[in-house]
């Protein structure tokens, strides 16, 4: 059942197979966001951030599913949550798919 999203929105990119999270973010003008699930260090965030690639705060609680939150100018500098980047697909599988041992 490849390509199906879990109840929390996590799935794998169909092209590169990286773990991703798809969610609508925002209240009025909702954005359809696809983000990588790998957390970034502050240095990686600075390197990944471009005008066309945003960084998101991944808020998760013990009894709630992970939610993406917009990082705005009022976002706390010492945020306790993981920060993830918008997915930038390489188009190549991260791991080569396993080949079958036999054809029949």
Order of alpha helices (4+ residues) and beta strands (2+ residues): beta-beta-beta-alpha-beta-beta-beta
